Amino acid sequence: MVNSAINRPFDILENVLGGNGEIIRKELTDIKPVNVRVCSEMTLNPNTSIGYHIHTNETEIYYFISGQGEYIDNDKTVMVGEGDTAICSSGEGHSIINKGTIPLKFFAIIILE
């Protein structure tokens, strides 16, 4: 199956999981496999964040397309950017904030266990 990028719908989410600002979420596919809860492109403008949260019975993968961010990986802070991948397994927590001057774009995929 191929999903066209033309007219792909998007949402604007505010203060996601206690974070700051508005995030643009674009779904990458209309139909997701049974074990995939999220398959989206996320865009965070400068100083926008997704608040710290813990995953249970699922794993979330971020693949960074452009921009720079500060990624909280449990108790560690790591700078991330284009080409980096972050994985948050079940029982772990994470958050992200755009610390750069351009939009931070990444793919977010949540796989159910």
Phi and psi in degrees as GROMACS dihedral restraints (atoms count N, CA, C in turn):
[ dihedral_restraints ]
;  ai    aj    ak    al  type     phi  dphi    fc
    3     4     5     6     1  -120.4    20    10
    4     5     6     7     1   131.9    20    10
    6     7     8     9     1  -107.0    20    10
    7     8     9    10     1   121.1    20    10
    9    10    11    12     1   -69.6    20    10
   10    11    12    13     1   142.8    20    10
   12    13    14    15     1   -77.0    20    10
   13    14    15    16     1   -15.9    20    10
   15    16    17    18     1   -68.0    20    10
   16    17    18    19     1   128.3    20    10
   18    19    20    21     1    59.0    20    10
   19    20    21    22     1    28.0    20    10
   21    22    23    24     1   -63.3    20    10
   22    23    24    25     1   125.1    20    10
   24    25    26    27     1   -68.5    20    10
   25    26    27    28     1   154.6    20    10
   27    28    29    30     1  -142.0    20    10
   28    29    30    31     1   159.8    20    10
   30    31    32    33     1  -119.5    20    10
   31    32    33    34     1   155.3    20    10
   33    34    35    36     1  -112.7    20    10
   34    35    36    37     1   118.3    20    10
   36    37    38    39     1  -107.4    20    10
   37    38    39    40     1   136.9    20    10
   39    40    41    42     1  -108.8    20    10
   40    41    42    43     1   139.7    20    10
   42    43    44    45     1    47.5    20    10
   43    44    45    46     1    53.4    20    10
   45    46    47    48     1   -63.7    20    10
   46    47    48    49     1   122.6    20    10
   48    49    50    51     1    51.0    20    10
   49    50    51    52     1    37.8    20    10
   51    52    53    54     1    85.4    20    10
   52    53    54    55     1     6.9    20    10
   54    55    56    57     1   -77.8    20    10
   55    56    57    58     1  -175.9    20    10
   57    58    59    60     1  -111.6    20    10
   58    59    60    61     1   143.4    20    10
   60    61    62    63     1    84.3    20    10
   61    62    63    64     1  -171.9    20    10
   63    64    65    66     1  -106.3    20    10
   64    65    66    67     1   136.8    20    10
   66    67    68    69     1  -115.1    20    10
   67    68    69    70     1   137.6    20    10
   69    70    71    72     1   -96.1    20    10
   70    71    72    73     1   123.4    20    10
   72    73    74    75     1  -116.5    20    10
   73    74    75    76     1   121.1    20    10
   75    76    77    78     1  -114.6    20    10
   76    77    78    79     1   119.1    20    10
   78    79    80    81     1   -68.3    20    10
   79    80    81    82     1   135.8    20    10
   81    82    83    84     1   -88.4    20    10
   82    83    84    85     1   -17.7    20    10
   84    85    86    87     1  -150.3    20    10
   85    86    87    88     1   148.5    20    10
   87    88    89    90     1   -77.5    20    10
   88    89    90    91     1   -32.6    20    10
   90    91    92    93     1  -120.0    20    10
   91    92    93    94     1   122.1    20    10
   93    94    95    96     1  -106.2    20    10
   94    95    96    97     1   146.9    20    10
   96    97    98    99     1   -58.6    20    10
   97    98    99   100     1   158.0    20    10
   99   100   101   102     1   -55.8    20    10
  100   101   102   103     1   -34.1    20    10
  102   103   104   105     1   -94.1    20    10
  103   104   105   106     1    12.4    20    10
  105   106   107   108     1  -115.1    20    10
  106   107   108   109     1   120.3    20    10
  108   109   110   111     1   -91.8    20    10
  109   110   111   112     1   -36.3    20    10
  111   112   113   114     1  -133.9    20    10
  112   113   114   115     1   138.0    20    10
  114   115   116   117     1  -149.2    20    10
  115   116   117   118     1    87.5    20    10
  117   118   119   120     1  -137.2    20    10
  118   119   120   121     1   157.0    20    10
  120   121   122   123     1   -98.4    20    10
  121   122   123   124     1   127.6    20    10
  123   124   125   126     1  -111.4    20    10
  124   125   126   127     1   140.5    20    10
  126   127   128   129     1  -127.0    20    10
  127   128   129   130     1   121.0    20    10
  129   130   131   132     1  -114.0    20    10
  130   131   132   133     1   120.9    20    10
  132   133   134   135     1   -72.7    20    10
  133   134   135   136     1   166.0    20    10
  135   136   137   138     1   -50.4    20    10
  136   137   138   139     1   139.1    20    10
  138   139   140   141     1    68.1    20    10
  139   140   141   142     1     8.7    20    10
  141   142   143   144     1   -90.3    20    10
  142   143   144   145     1   146.6    20    10
  144   145   146   147     1  -143.6    20    10
  145   146   147   148     1   160.4    20    10
  147   148   149   150     1  -109.1    20    10
  148   149   150   151     1   126.1    20    10
  150   151   152   153     1   -66.7    20    10
  151   152   153   154     1   160.2    20    10
  153   154   155   156     1   -63.8    20    10
  154   155   156   157     1   133.7    20    10
  156   157   158   159     1  -151.9    20    10
  157   158   159   160     1   157.8    20    10
  159   160   161   162     1  -111.0    20    10
  160   161   162   163     1   137.3    20    10
  162   163   164   165     1   -94.5    20    10
  163   164   165   166     1   138.5    20    10
  165   166   167   168     1  -126.4    20    10
  166   167   168   169     1   127.0    20    10
  168   169   170   171     1    59.5    20    10
  169   170   171   172     1    30.3    20    10
  171   172   173   174     1  -161.4    20    10
  172   173   174   175     1   160.1    20    10
  174   175   176   177     1  -124.3    20    10
  175   176   177   178     1   135.3    20    10
  177   178   179   180     1  -113.5    20    10
  178   179   180   181     1   135.0    20    10
  180   181   182   183     1  -117.8    20    10
  181   182   183   184     1   130.5    20    10
  183   184   185   186     1  -110.8    20    10
  184   185   186   187     1   131.7    20    10
  186   187   188   189     1  -119.4    20    10
  187   188   189   190     1   117.9    20    10
  189   190   191   192     1   -85.2    20    10
  190   191   192   193     1   126.8    20    10
  192   193   194   195     1   -95.4    20    10
  193   194   195   196     1   -43.9    20    10
  195   196   197   198     1  -159.2    20    10
  196   197   198   199     1   161.9    20    10
  198   199   200   201     1    87.4    20    10
  199   200   201   202     1  -173.7    20    10
  201   202   203   204     1  -136.1    20    10
  202   203   204   205     1   144.3    20    10
  204   205   206   207     1  -145.5    20    10
  205   206   207   208     1   163.8    20    10
  207   208   209   210     1  -105.3    20    10
  208   209   210   211     1   114.9    20    10
  210   211   212   213     1  -104.8    20    10
  211   212   213   214     1   123.6    20    10
  213   214   215   216     1   -93.2    20    10
  214   215   216   217     1   116.8    20    10
  216   217   218   219     1  -112.7    20    10
  217   218   219   220     1    93.3    20    10
  219   220   221   222     1    59.6    20    10
  220   221   222   223     1  -103.3    20    10
  222   223   224   225     1  -112.0    20    10
  223   224   225   226     1    11.1    20    10
  225   226   227   228     1  -111.3    20    10
  226   227   228   229     1   144.8    20    10
  228   229   230   231     1  -108.9    20    10
  229   230   231   232     1   128.0    20    10
  231   232   233   234     1  -132.7    20    10
  232   233   234   235     1   135.5    20    10
  234   235   236   237     1   -81.2    20    10
  235   236   237   238     1   135.6    20    10
  237   238   239   240     1  -127.7    20    10
  238   239   240   241     1   156.7    20    10
  240   241   242   243     1  -162.7    20    10
  241   242   243   244     1  -167.6    20    10
  243   244   245   246     1   -47.6    20    10
  244   245   246   247     1   127.3    20    10
  246   247   248   249     1    90.7    20    10
  247   248   249   250     1   -11.9    20    10
  249   250   251   252     1   -79.8    20    10
  250   251   252   253     1   154.1    20    10
  252   253   254   255     1  -127.9    20    10
  253   254   255   256     1   135.9    20    10
  255   256   257   258     1  -122.6    20    10
  256   257   258   259     1   136.2    20    10
  258   259   260   261     1  -123.7    20    10
  259   260   261   262     1   128.0    20    10
  261   262   263   264     1  -117.9    20    10
  262   263   264   265     1   106.3    20    10
  264   265   266   267     1   -81.4    20    10
  265   266   267   268     1   167.3    20    10
  267   268   269   270     1   -55.5    20    10
  268   269   270   271     1   133.7    20    10
  270   271   272   273     1    89.5    20    10
  271   272   273   274     1    -6.4    20    10
  273   274   275   276     1  -106.0    20    10
  274   275   276   277     1   164.3    20    10
  276   277   278   279     1  -127.5    20    10
  277   278   279   280     1   159.1    20    10
  279   280   281   282     1  -160.7    20    10
  280   281   282   283     1   165.6    20    10
  282   283   284   285     1  -153.8    20    10
  283   284   285   286     1   169.4    20    10
  285   286   287   288     1  -147.5    20    10
  286   287   288   289     1   141.3    20    10
  288   289   290   291     1  -135.7    20    10
  289   290   291   292     1   138.5    20    10
  291   292   293   294     1   -77.7    20    10
  292   293   294   295     1   111.0    20    10
  294   295   296   297     1   -99.8    20    10
  295   296   297   298     1     1.2    20    10
  297   298   299   300     1   -93.0    20    10
  298   299   300   301     1  -169.1    20    10
  300   301   302   303     1  -107.8    20    10
  301   302   303   304     1    -3.6    20    10
  303   304   305   306     1  -123.0    20    10
  304   305   306   307     1   165.0    20    10
  306   307   308   309     1   -57.5    20    10
  307   308   309   310     1   141.3    20    10
  309   310   311   312     1   -96.1    20    10
  310   311   312   313     1   118.8    20    10
  312   313   314   315     1  -117.1    20    10
  313   314   315   316     1   137.7    20    10
  315   316   317   318     1  -155.0    20    10
  316   317   318   319     1   156.8    20    10
  318   319   320   321     1   -88.0    20    10
  319   320   321   322     1   136.4    20    10
  321   322   323   324     1  -120.1    20    10
  322   323   324   325     1   124.0    20    10
  324   325   326   327     1  -128.8    20    10
  325   326   327   328     1   124.6    20    10
  327   328   329   330     1  -111.3    20    10
  328   329   330   331     1   121.4    20    10
  330   331   332   333     1  -107.6    20    10
  331   332   333   334     1   126.4    20    10
  333   334   335   336     1   -79.3    20    10
  334   335   336   337     1   145.0    20    10
